[in-house]
Amino acid sequence: DPKFREVRLVEPCEPLKETAAAMGNVGLFMEKGVIRRAALAQDGRPSLALAAYEVATQDRSKRSGAARLIDYYGEGRHLETKSYYQALEPGQYLPPDYFAGQIVFVGAADPAATGPTAAKDAFSTPFSTRKNPLTYGVEIHATIAANLLEQRRIDLLHPAAEAAMLLLLGLDTGVVFIGLRPMYGVLAPLAREAARWT
């Protein structure tokens, strides 16, 4: 049934639960098949990203249940990753103290993974492409934690301000192009948009 979704809270096994510095929810919100937003806390429990941020900074002021837009750094595999074998033998494969002072997220991030569960923890994001369609959940959580550490966030305009801006843009465009010949009228918006992005 596409309208029914069961959400279960699964606690970690006792040895991990007893030794963990913190625990967090790993659930992500999907909107039309894409992960755009994240809640930093649900029902008083922090997300994985917020729990990691709180342990690293001792800052407990960010616990909000309100969903916020994720400020992605690019398509999947944009954040630096290391393989398990490197992490388990860092002296052989990584520079000294590579993980010192870092927040490290552990999880699946192998684009070569195959099998029925290969994409279980992989999601579309606003940066998904045909070449790189999915981003693993561990990278999404790491991105949210990095957003918190860098105090990066995306705030939308108030709907009234957005409507006014769109109205003014339409009026401006109409005034600018009303006196142009048809061919220039087609090329001018393209040139104006190209100039905006260069």
N, C-alpha and C positions, 0 to 999 in steps of 0.2 A: 504494500500500500504506500504510494508516494507521499501521502499526507501524514503518515505516522512515522515518528522517529523516536527511538528509545535512547535515552541517555543514562548511562550507568556510571557510578563512581567506583573505580577499582583501585583499592589501596595497594601500595607496594608490599612485597613480602616483608615479614617482621624484621629480619636482619638489616634490610635496606632502610626500612621505616625508622628503626631505632638509631641508626647512624647518620641519617640524612640531616644536613644543616637546615633544609627546608623542603617542602613539597609543594607542587603546583599543578594546576589543571593543564592538560595538554590539548583540550578541545579547541577547535577553531571554527569560526562562523563562515559558512559558505553562502554567498549571495549570487544567485544565477550561475552557479558552477565555479565561482571565483572567490578566492580569499582576499578580501579588501580591508576588512576591519578585524579588530581584536578587542576583547574586553580584558582589562588588566586584572579583574577579580570577578568571581561569580559566587554568590551566596557566601560572601566573606572569605572565600578561599582564593589565593592569588593564582594567576596563570604561571606557567613554568618560567616564562621570561621575567615576570615581575618578581617571582621568588628568587631567581638568580640575581637580579638587580638588587634586591633588598639584602641578600647575603653579602654581596660585594660592597655595597655602599652604606649599609645600616640605615638607609632612608626608607621610612615606612609611610611616606606622605602621598604616594601615588595610587593607593588602593581605591580605585573607582570602578564601579560596575558599568559605567557608560562605555559603549564601544567607540573606539577611535580608529581612524584610518592608519594603515601601516605605511610608513615611508620606506618603500623598497629601494634598495641600492642598485637594482638591475635585475636581469633575468636570473633564473635558478643557477646555482653553482657560482654566484658572484662573490660570495663570502669565501674566505680561505678555509679549506678543509684539509684534514690529514686522515690517513687510513688507520685502522685499528692497529695494524702491525707496527706502524711508526709510533703510535702513542704508547704501545706496550713495551717498546724498546727505544725510548727517545735518545739514549746515549749513542746508539748506532745510526739512527736515521735523522735526528733533529739537532739543531744547535743547542748548546748547554742552556738550561733554564728556559726552554722554549715556552713552557706553559706557565711560568711564574708570573703572578699578577694578572692572569687572564681568566675570563669566564669561558669555560669550555662546555659546549653542548655535545652530547654523544647520541648518535642515531644514524639511521640509514640515509645515505646520500650518494649512492652508487648508481649512475645512469646506466650501467651495464647489467644491473640486476634483472633477472628473468624469473619467470614462474608466476603462479596465480596470485601471490601476495606482493609482487614487485612494486606495484603502484598503490598499495594500501595506504601508505603515509605520504603520498605525493599529490600536489594540488595545483590547479591553475591559479595564476596571479595576474595582475594587470600587465606584467611584463612577459607573459607566456607568448611564445612564438611557435611556429611549426617545427623549427629546428630544436627548440628547447621548450616543450609544452608544459612541463611540470616542475614544481619546486617542492623539495621534501620538507615535511613538517618541522624537522629539526632546524633547518635553515630559516624558516619563517619565525620560529621562536627566537633564534639567535638575532634575527633582524629586529624584532620587537625589543629585545634587551638592549641592542646597540642604539636603537632610537631613544630609549630611556636614558642610557648613559650619555649620549650626545645631546640630549634635550631636543631631539628632532620630532616634530609632529606636523601633521597636515590638518589645518583647521579650515572648514568650509565657510564661505561667506554666508551671512544671514540671507534667507530666501528673498527678502525685499531688496537687499543690496544687489544680489545676483540678477534679479529681474530688471532693476534700473540700469545695471551695467549692460545687459543684453539689449535693452531698448536704446540706450545711447550709442552702442556700437552699430546697431541697425540704422539709426538716423544718420550717424557719421558716414557710414558706408554709402547710404543713399545720396547724401549731399555731395560727397566726393565724386561719385561715379555718374551722377545725373547728366552732367555736361559732356561725358565722353562718348566717342563713337562706339558702335557695337564691338568692334574688334578690340579696342583699347579697354572697353568695359569688361571684357572677358579676361584679358591679360592683367589688368591693374590689380584685382584682388589676389591673383597668384603671386605677382611681384611683391605686393604688400606683405603677404604671409611669408614669403621667402625671406624678405628683409628682416622680418620679426625674429626668425630662427637663426639668422647668421650673426 
